């Protein structure tokens, strides 16, 4: 990268272009993410149409949009022209402007334009919006040799790992994998070598469900139908992108971050993305502080309670994060159905209760050895037991309820859940401590 910056500063564009031509798309992306906006545009302008397309498809929507703004409508059309429909739609959607989309489409061949316009009607959240239209379609009476010849002549954007077999009305009958076509007799009929096409999805099938089908069936592609007629195919590379995006989105939501944020983003952007959550956290922290304030007199009488408060709250926060991570992952993979909800909650609460006792007893022993206080020891055991059960209940219940209501389970932010366990942790520990002290006549 220092070499490229050095060459750019001296206006040696040909040398930069020669250097970039020897790099892979991922290496170029690595450079783009580490240079300023002005240099980023200069580097990108030196790439040919194919390299630009490969690089754009590796970037996030926001990064892609920034670079597309530096190109003319004709330049974008040159990039889109040779792409498969799913990748073409991905790039066009990043424009975030119907006017620019129309302008870019006006430079495309009519057939390609109609194909993309039809696919853009579907949201990128469903199979119709992420499918690839370019594929090899055959009739059952067609010879293997004829289909192989068409595969050889197909454009680079065409999915050629298999041929999809349809009847005269376009209804999907099966699929013929390339491996079988190569090993079959050239004169054999496609109908004799094809296999079942399952799994099959509709154009309106949610993309997460599509990704789960790839996991479940270990397949390389899934055909997409509309009104029982074959209309496209979702490929494994698209499914992998979905899985990666969903995983990153869930992870960022759990920690109250914007999914588009990257480590080398400008400082102003990073501040804008994070500050509002920190402000929310500030108000929730005051809520926890108000609970502590309720026990001001108890703390004045027995200051030692304040030393151990963070332990109970911290363990509760860890317990709820563990539970939430397990539940959100299981929901994302389709391992949990609504009928499993009470079973999951029961299991997580039991696990937390046992862990609460174990950790509480260890903390109590430490409290006695360190401070010699049985009051603190008893309060720690009971508070840890109660708080960890409550934490697990909240960590399991909130994502499950969100899923049942049709919301994203990962949006149960750790900021909210951790505050919940802090509040209940302080309440249980100080409350039990106050009761014990009162019984002993200390308050």
Secondary structure, DSSP 8 states (H G I E B T S, - for coil): -HHHHHHHHTT-HHHHHHHHHTS-HHHHHHHHTTS-HHHHHHHHHTS-HHHHHHHHTTS-HHHHHHHHTTS-HHHHHHHHHTS-HHHHHHHHHTT--HHHHHHHHTTS-HHHHHHHHHHHTS-TTBHHHH-B--EEEEETTSBHHHHHHHHHHS-TTSEEEEEEEE-TT-BEEEEEEHHHHHHS-TTSBHHHH-B---SEEETTSBHHHHHHHHHHH--SEEEEEETTEEEEEEEHHHHHHHHHHHHHHHHHHHTT--TT--TTS-HHHHHHHHHHHHHHHHHHHHHHHHHHHHTHHHHHH-THHHHHHHHHHHHHHHHHHHHHHHHHHHHHTT---GGGHHHHHHHHHHHHHHHHHHHHHHHHHHHHHHH--HHHHHHHHHHHHHHHHHHHHHHHHHHHHHHHTTS-GGGS-HHHHHHHHHHHHHHHHHHHHHHHHHHTT--
